[in-house]
Amino acid sequence: MNFQYENNTNQYSPAQFSIMPPVCKNLLIINVICYLATIVLRSRGINLTELFGLHFFAASHHHIWQWVTYSFFHGSFSHLFFNMFAIWMFGYTLENVWGSKRFILYCLVSALGAALMQEITYYFMYKDLLSGVYTHVKIDGDRVPVEDYLNSINTIGASGIVFGLLAAFGLMFPNTTVYFYFLLPIKTKWFVLGYIALELLNGVLGTPDGVAHFAHLGGALAGFILLFIWKKQRDKYRY
């Protein structure tokens, strides 16, 4: 997804702000380094996504740090590029408005919300395998031990953060115009609502595209909840 701001008098213009604030810059750097390290070490037999990607909590390869580290790894260059582009496109404005500390907290909460939603999704998808009744799963005609199958389930990518940022930007600047694929002008509020509705539809239908649609929704929902908490705190101390 590609988008840009329309430059007119009705638009929010962050020109006086930093175009590359520190947290956004470091997120981009860390993700690029992780992607390059994944490629280099894979050729030497080391699979970083296996260690740092988010596994199903019932699998033996699951570790607590994966709830954060999964968001720094990507499966392809296009996956990395579009996520980093979106983090910068929406994130630099939000970081300038909130400050770096609040922005990094928001990104962390969005990532954790996406991870939680994905783990819940895993549970409902694979709960029958946890009963102990099944010892093997048939995949493409092959019988795979349940433990190996559960360990093969893995989620990576910063899309949970991206959807958290989309939700925040849509709420804070609903009438800003963005250009979808640089062609179609659309107000942010409609873009965000449409995208979330599409993710919900794809998640319910269970599309075979390998995309963690419910994790995206979890990132947006966690971000929305945090924004609501911040608003309540601000209202509480307003005189």
Phi, psi and chi 1 to 4 in degrees:
 res  aa     phi    psi   chi1   chi2   chi3   chi4
   1 MET       -  128.5   55.0 -178.0  177.8      -
   2 ASN  -120.7  138.0  -59.8  -28.0      -      -
   3 PHE  -154.4  159.5   17.3   64.4      -      -
   4 GLN  -149.5  162.5   63.3 -174.2   31.2      -
   5 TYR   -80.9  146.8  -66.6  105.2      -      -
   6 GLU   -85.9  134.2 -176.9 -179.5   31.3      -
   7 ASN   -99.8   90.4 -173.6   17.4      -      -
   8 ASN  -145.9  179.5   61.2   44.7      -      -
   9 THR   -68.8  -18.2   56.0      -      -      -
  10 ASN   -91.2    0.2  -65.4  -38.0      -      -
  11 GLN   -99.7  151.7  -60.5  -57.1  109.7      -
  12 TYR   -73.8  123.8  178.2   77.9      -      -
  13 SER  -118.3  110.7  177.1      -      -      -
  14 PRO   -93.4   30.3   33.3  -31.4      -      -
  15 ALA   -61.0  -27.1      -      -      -      -
  16 GLN   -80.6   -4.5   68.2  -87.7   26.8      -
  17 PHE   -96.8  172.2  -65.7  161.0      -      -
  18 SER   -72.1  131.2  171.0      -      -      -
  19 ILE   -75.6  -18.3 -163.0   68.7      -      -
  20 MET  -140.8   73.9 -171.4   63.6   74.2      -
  21 PRO   -64.7  162.0   22.6  -31.2      -      -
  22 PRO   -60.5  -43.0   17.5  -31.0      -      -
  23 VAL   -68.5  -45.1  175.5      -      -      -
  24 CYS   -57.8  -45.8  -84.3      -      -      -
  25 LYS   -61.1  -44.9  178.5  176.0   67.3  176.7
  26 ASN   -71.0  -33.2  -75.1  -54.5      -      -
  27 LEU   -61.1  -43.9  -80.2  176.4      -      -
  28 LEU   -63.1  -45.1  -91.8   59.6      -      -
  29 ILE   -63.3  -47.0  -68.3  172.3      -      -
  30 ILE   -61.7  -43.4  -68.2  170.8      -      -
  31 ASN   -65.8  -39.7  -83.9  -89.2      -      -
  32 VAL   -65.8  -43.6  169.6      -      -      -
  33 ILE   -61.0  -44.4  -70.4  174.6      -      -
  34 CYS   -62.8  -38.6  -72.4      -      -      -
  35 TYR   -65.9  -46.0  178.5   71.4      -      -
  36 LEU   -64.8  -40.7  -65.3  176.0      -      -
  37 ALA   -63.6  -37.3      -      -      -      -
  38 THR   -61.2  -44.2  -60.2      -      -      -
  39 ILE   -66.6  -46.8  -65.1  174.7      -      -
  40 VAL   -64.6  -47.4  171.3      -      -      -
  41 LEU   -75.0  -25.5  -66.0  179.0      -      -
  42 ARG   -61.6  -37.1 -176.9 -176.5  -63.3  146.1
  43 SER   -67.6  -15.1   63.9      -      -      -
  44 ARG  -105.8   13.2  -59.0 -176.2 -179.7 -177.1
  45 GLY    84.6   13.2      -      -      -      -
  46 ILE  -109.4  121.5  -59.4  173.7      -      -
  47 ASN  -104.8   98.6 -170.3  -15.5      -      -
  48 LEU   -68.8  -34.0  -70.2 -178.5      -      -
  49 THR   -68.1  -27.4   57.9      -      -      -
  50 GLU   -66.7  -36.8  174.4   66.3   20.4      -
  51 LEU   -82.1  -38.0  179.9   61.0      -      -
  52 PHE  -109.2  -10.6  -64.5  108.6      -      -
  53 GLY   -72.3  160.3      -      -      -      -
  54 LEU   -83.5  113.3 -179.2   65.0      -      -
  55 HIS   -94.8  161.5  -72.2  -86.5      -      -
  56 PHE   -59.4  134.8 -177.1   25.9      -      -
  57 PHE   -61.8  -21.7   66.5   84.0      -      -
  58 ALA   -87.1   -3.5      -      -      -      -
  59 ALA   -89.1  149.9      -      -      -      -
  60 SER   -69.2  -19.9   59.5      -      -      -
  61 HIS   -86.6    2.2  -72.0 -173.3      -      -
  62 HIS   -77.7  136.2  172.1  -95.2      -      -
  63 HIS  -137.6  150.0  -59.5  -75.0      -      -
  64 ILE   -62.3  -33.4 -168.6   64.7      -      -
  65 TRP   -66.8  -20.5   62.2   76.0      -      -
  66 GLN   -64.2  -21.1  -64.7  168.1   -4.9      -
  67 TRP   -64.3  -18.8  -74.4   59.2      -      -
  68 VAL  -111.3  -46.0  175.1      -      -      -
  69 THR   -66.6  -24.0   57.2      -      -      -
  70 TYR   -58.5  -28.4   81.6   95.7      -      -
  71 SER   -78.2   -3.9   61.0      -      -      -
  72 PHE   -99.8   -0.9  -62.4  133.5      -      -
  73 PHE  -121.0  146.2  -68.9   84.5      -      -
  74 HIS  -137.3  152.4  -67.3   79.3      -      -
  75 GLY   -87.7  -15.9      -      -      -      -
  76 SER  -155.1  167.5   66.0      -      -      -
  77 PHE   -65.5  -40.3  176.8   76.6      -      -
  78 SER   -65.4  -38.3   60.9      -      -      -
  79 HIS   -59.2  -46.7 -171.6 -156.7      -      -
  80 LEU   -64.7  -48.7  171.2   72.8      -      -
  81 PHE   -60.3  -49.9  175.5   80.3      -      -
  82 PHE   -69.6  -34.3  -72.9  114.5      -      -
  83 ASN   -67.3  -42.9  -86.1  -12.6      -      -
  84 MET   -68.2  -37.4  -65.4  -55.2   98.7      -
  85 PHE   -61.8  -43.5 -177.5   81.0      -      -
  86 ALA   -68.1  -39.8      -      -      -      -
  87 ILE   -61.2  -42.7  -75.2  176.3      -      -
  88 TRP   -70.3  -44.6  170.6   77.8      -      -
  89 MET   -60.9  -43.1 -166.5   67.1 -171.8      -
  90 PHE   -97.3  -30.1  -65.1  104.3      -      -
  91 GLY   -71.8  -36.4      -      -      -      -
  92 TYR   -66.1  -33.3   87.9   88.2      -      -
  93 THR   -67.3  -47.4  -59.2      -      -      -
  94 LEU   -65.2  -39.1  -65.1  171.3      -      -
  95 GLU   -66.0  -38.2 -175.8  174.7   -8.8      -
  96 ASN   -66.2  -35.0  -83.2  -61.2      -      -
  97 VAL   -75.1  -45.1  171.4      -      -      -
  98 TRP   -86.0  -32.2  -70.2  -22.9      -      -
  99 GLY    97.5  158.6      -      -      -      -
 100 SER   -67.6  -39.2  -65.7      -      -      -
 101 LYS   -63.9  -46.4  -70.1 -176.9  178.1  179.5
 102 ARG   -68.5  -36.3  178.0  162.6  -72.4 -161.2
 103 PHE   -65.2  -44.7  179.6   75.0      -      -
 104 ILE   -67.9  -33.7 -162.9  170.6      -      -
 105 LEU   -63.9  -42.5  173.0   61.9      -      -
 106 TYR   -62.7  -43.7 -173.5   87.2      -      -
 107 CYS   -62.4  -41.2  -70.9      -      -      -
 108 LEU   -64.4  -45.0  176.8   61.2      -      -
 109 VAL   -63.3  -40.3  168.1      -      -      -
 110 SER   -63.3  -42.8  -64.6      -      -      -
 111 ALA   -64.1  -42.4      -      -      -      -
 112 LEU   -68.2  -38.3  -70.4  173.5      -      -
 113 GLY   -63.4  -40.7      -      -      -      -
 114 ALA   -65.1  -41.3      -      -      -      -
 115 ALA   -63.5  -43.8      -      -      -      -
 116 LEU   -61.5  -45.9  176.1   60.8      -      -
 117 MET   -62.7  -37.6 -173.1   66.0   76.9      -
 118 GLN   -68.1  -38.2 -173.6   62.3   14.6      -
 119 GLU   -65.4  -38.9  -69.7  -69.6   -6.9      -
 120 ILE   -63.2  -41.8  -66.6  172.8      -      -
 121 THR   -62.7  -44.5  -57.2      -      -      -
 122 TYR   -53.8  -45.8  -78.1  156.7      -      -
 123 TYR   -59.4  -48.6  173.3   75.3      -      -
 124 PHE   -70.1  -25.5  -76.3  104.1      -      -
 125 MET   -76.4  -36.1  -70.4  176.3   64.9      -
 126 TYR  -122.2   14.8  -53.8  113.9      -      -
 127 LYS   -62.9  -29.2   62.7  179.7  179.7  179.2
 128 ASP   -64.4  -26.8  -69.7  -16.7      -      -
 129 LEU   -78.5  -10.3  -61.3  179.6      -      -
 130 LEU   -90.4   -6.4  -55.5  179.2      -      -
 131 SER   -73.7  -18.8   62.9      -      -      -
 132 GLY    89.2   -5.5      -      -      -      -
 133 VAL   -71.1  -38.4  174.0      -      -      -
 134 TYR   -96.8  136.3  -57.0   97.6      -      -
 135 THR  -107.6  -22.7   58.7      -      -      -
 136 HIS  -138.3  157.4  -70.0   76.3      -      -
 137 VAL  -123.3  135.8  178.5      -      -      -
 138 LYS   -89.9  117.3 -175.0  173.5  -73.3 -172.4
 139 ILE  -123.4  114.5  -55.0  -65.7      -      -
 140 ASP    51.9   40.7  -63.6  -31.1      -      -
 141 GLY    86.7  -11.1      -      -      -      -
 142 ASP   -98.4  145.2  -62.8  -34.0      -      -
 143 ARG   -93.0  117.6  -76.3  169.7   53.0   82.8
 144 VAL  -113.2  130.5  179.1      -      -      -
 145 PRO   -55.6  141.5  -25.3   34.6      -      -
 146 VAL   -55.2  -42.7  167.4      -      -      -
 147 GLU   -61.1  -43.7 -177.8  178.0    0.0      -
 148 ASP   -64.8  -38.6  -67.7  -14.9      -      -
 149 TYR   -64.8  -46.0  177.4   71.6      -      -
 150 LEU   -63.7  -35.6  -67.9  178.7      -      -
 151 ASN   -70.8  -19.7  -80.4  -34.7      -      -
 152 SER   -80.1  -13.7   69.8      -      -      -
 153 ILE   -76.3  125.0  -59.7  165.9      -      -
 154 ASN  -153.2  137.3 -163.3    1.0      -      -
 155 THR  -124.2  132.6  -61.3      -      -      -
 156 ILE  -136.1  160.3   54.5  175.4      -      -
 157 GLY   121.8  153.2      -      -      -      -
 158 ALA   -94.8   17.9      -      -      -      -
 159 SER   -64.7  -29.3  -63.2      -      -      -
 160 GLY   -61.8  -41.9      -      -      -      -
 161 ILE   -64.5  -43.6  -64.7  175.2      -      -
 162 VAL   -57.3  -45.8  168.5      -      -      -
 163 PHE   -71.2  -30.7  -89.4   77.6      -      -
 164 GLY   -62.9  -43.7      -      -      -      -
 165 LEU   -66.9  -38.5  -64.0  177.1      -      -
 166 LEU   -60.6  -44.2  -81.4  173.5      -      -
 167 ALA   -61.9  -44.1      -      -      -      -
 168 ALA   -64.7  -44.7      -      -      -      -
 169 PHE   -65.2  -40.2 -160.8   90.1      -      -
 170 GLY   -64.6  -34.5      -      -      -      -
 171 LEU   -76.9  -38.3  -73.4  170.2      -      -
 172 MET   -83.4  -33.5  -64.9  175.9   64.8      -
 173 PHE  -131.1   63.5  -50.1  108.6      -      -
 174 PRO   -65.2  -26.8   24.6  -34.9      -      -
 175 ASN  -100.8    7.3  -66.4  -45.2      -      -
 176 THR   -68.5  137.9  -63.2      -      -      -
 177 THR   -93.1  129.9  -60.3      -      -      -
 178 VAL  -117.1  157.2  -64.5      -      -      -
 179 TYR  -108.9  111.2  -78.7   86.2      -      -
 180 PHE   -73.4  120.4 -175.0   57.4      -      -
 181 TYR    54.4   32.2  -75.5  105.5      -      -
 182 PHE    62.1   13.0  -64.6  106.3      -      -
 183 LEU  -123.5  -48.7  -65.6  174.2      -      -
 184 LEU   -95.9  111.6  179.0   63.6      -      -
 185 PRO   -75.0  133.8   27.2  -32.7      -      -
 186 ILE  -153.0  140.5 -175.8  172.5      -      -
 187 LYS   -69.1  145.5  -70.2 -171.5 -178.4  -63.1
 188 THR   -57.1  -40.3  -53.7      -      -      -
 189 LYS   -61.5  -38.7   57.8 -175.2  176.8 -176.5
 190 TRP   -76.1  -34.8  -56.8  126.1      -      -
 191 PHE   -62.4  -47.1  174.7   78.8      -      -
 192 VAL   -66.5  -46.9  171.8      -      -      -
 193 LEU   -60.9  -41.6  -73.0  173.5      -      -
 194 GLY   -66.0  -40.9      -      -      -      -
 195 TYR   -67.1  -42.2 -145.8  152.5      -      -
 196 ILE   -65.0  -41.0  -71.8  176.4      -      -
 197 ALA   -62.5  -39.7      -      -      -      -
 198 LEU   -65.1  -41.8 -178.9   61.7      -      -
 199 GLU   -63.9  -40.4  -71.1  -63.7  -57.1      -
 200 LEU   -63.4  -44.3  179.8   59.7      -      -
 201 LEU   -61.9  -46.2  178.1   63.6      -      -
 202 ASN   -64.4  -37.2  -74.0  -27.9      -      -
 203 GLY   -66.0  -42.8      -      -      -      -
 204 VAL   -68.1  -40.6  171.1      -      -      -
 205 LEU   -74.8  -20.6  -66.3  178.2      -      -
 206 GLY    70.7   55.0      -      -      -      -
 207 THR   -63.9  144.8   56.2      -      -      -
 208 PRO   -85.5   29.4   33.2  -34.7      -      -
 209 ASP   -87.9   -3.1   53.4   10.6      -      -
 210 GLY    75.6   11.0      -      -      -      -
 211 VAL   -93.1  135.9  176.4      -      -      -
 212 ALA   -84.5   77.8      -      -      -      -
 213 HIS   -62.9  -40.6  -61.7  -70.8      -      -
 214 PHE   -69.7  -30.1  -77.4  115.9      -      -
 215 ALA   -63.9  -39.9      -      -      -      -
 216 HIS   -58.3  -46.3  -63.0  172.3      -      -
 217 LEU   -64.5  -35.9  -64.9  172.8      -      -
 218 GLY   -63.2  -39.1      -      -      -      -
 219 GLY   -64.4  -42.2      -      -      -      -
 220 ALA   -66.1  -41.9      -      -      -      -
 221 LEU   -66.0  -43.7  177.6   60.7      -      -
 222 ALA   -62.1  -41.2      -      -      -      -
 223 GLY   -63.4  -42.1      -      -      -      -
 224 PHE   -61.9  -42.9  175.5   81.3      -      -
 225 ILE   -63.1  -42.5  -68.5  172.8      -      -
 226 LEU   -64.5  -40.9 -176.9   57.4      -      -
 227 LEU   -61.0  -40.1  -73.8  174.8      -      -
 228 PHE   -63.9  -41.9  179.1   77.6      -      -
 229 ILE   -63.3  -44.5  -67.7  172.2      -      -
 230 TRP   -61.4  -40.4  -76.1  -12.8      -      -
 231 LYS   -65.0  -42.3 -177.3  179.0 -175.8  -58.1
 232 LYS   -63.4  -39.9  -64.3  -65.5  -71.8 -174.8
 233 GLN   -65.3  -40.7  -69.5  176.0  -20.8      -
 234 ARG   -65.5  -43.0 -174.3  173.7   64.1 -110.7
 235 ASP   -65.9  -33.1  -67.0  -16.1      -      -
 236 LYS   -63.3  -36.5  179.2  179.5  178.4 -179.8
 237 TYR  -102.1   15.9  -65.1  105.2      -      -
 238 ARG   -91.3  132.6 -178.9  177.4  -65.5  168.4
 239 TYR  -110.0      -  -66.5   95.4      -      -
